[in-house]
């Protein structure tokens, strides 16, 4: 199965070669390259060759291809710590409406290099109320 559809977004243009990139790994279903605005050295993106905005819209064939590529990139980086990040929707911090996965190395023990996040926990009882 080859790429189903490519649109005109920046990632589709990168896949088509209309915009240059530093390609890492390309398969029938996916394309990976170094991020143009990296959070740390080696920050890469893995994108499916199917233009869909959110992960739940992506077929399993494309989805199954992404994580082995992310794993290969993480191993090639040679770092012990890294993040795999995937966002769906603007309020979830998705900036490009094309499914993509970030592989972000955390090259040292410093908290200011790589992905920096807060984890604003809440009490589970407050969140469950009205849901179940």
N, C-alpha and C positions, 0 to 999 in steps of 0.2 A: 504494500500500500504506500503510495507516495503522498506528498503533502496534499491535504484536502483543499484548503483555500489559503491564499495569502492576500492580505489587504494592502492598504497604503500607509499603515502606521510605520513608525521609525524601525521597529523590529522586523517587520516584513521587508522593508527596504534593505536592511542589513542582510537578511537571509538571501534576498535576490541579488545582492552585490551592488546595489545602487548607492549604498553608503558603505564606506570602508570600515573594517573592523579588524581586530587582532584575534583571528579565529583560533580556537583551541581544539575542539572536537566537533566533527559534523557526522551525523548519521542520516539515514533515510527519514527519521522522524524529528530530529532535534539539531540545533545549532548552538554552539557555545563560544563565548568570546570574552575578552577582558572588558570590564566596565570602564566607561570613559570618565566617570567620576568616582573612583574607588574610595572605599572607606579604609582600605589597607592594601599593601602590596599583594597582588595576585587575586584581588576581588574579581570574580567572574560571574557571568550570567549564562544560564542554560534556558533556551527558549524552544518550545515546540514549533514545528513547521506547519502549524494550523492556527489561523487567526481566530482565536476566541479570547474573550476578555477575562473570564474567571475559570478557576481550576475545575469546578463541577461541570463546566461545559465541554471540557476536553475529553476526547475518547480515551479509553483505557490503553489502546495501543501507543498513543503518544505519551500518555502519562507514565507508562511502564518504562519508557526509554530515558526519561529525565534523570531519575535517581542514580542509575548506574553511571551516567556521565558525571553527575555531581560528585559521586564517590571517587571516580578516577581523578577528577580535578583536585579534590581534597587530599588524596594520597600523593599526587604529584607536587602539591605545595609543600609537603613535608612538615606541616605544623601539627602539633598535638591538639590544638583547640581551634574551632571554627564554627560558624553559624551557617545553616541552610535556611533561607528566608523566602517566603512566598506570600504575597499580599493579594487580597481580593476586594476591590472597591476603594473609592477615594477615602472614605473615613477609616479604612484599614491601611492607608498609606500607599495604595497602588497608584503610580504616576503614569504608566503606559498601559492602555487597555489591550494588552496582549499578555497572556499568561507567561510568567517568567519566574525563574528561581535564581536567587543570589547564592553564591558560595563565597563567604566572607571569612578570610583567615583572621585569627586572633593570635598574632605572631609572638606576643610576649605577655607577661603577667599584668601589664598595665591595662587599666580599664578604659583608657582614652584612645586606644587604637582598635580599629575594627568596628563592629556593630556595638553601639552603646544604647542600651534600653533601660527603661524603668519597668517595673512590674507592679502596677498599682492593684494589689490584691484587695478583695472585698470578702465579707463574710458570706459563706455559701448559703446559709439560711435566708439571707436577704434576697439572693438571686433566685433561689428555688421557689420562693413564695409566688404563687400565681402561674408558675410554669407547669408544675405537676399537679 
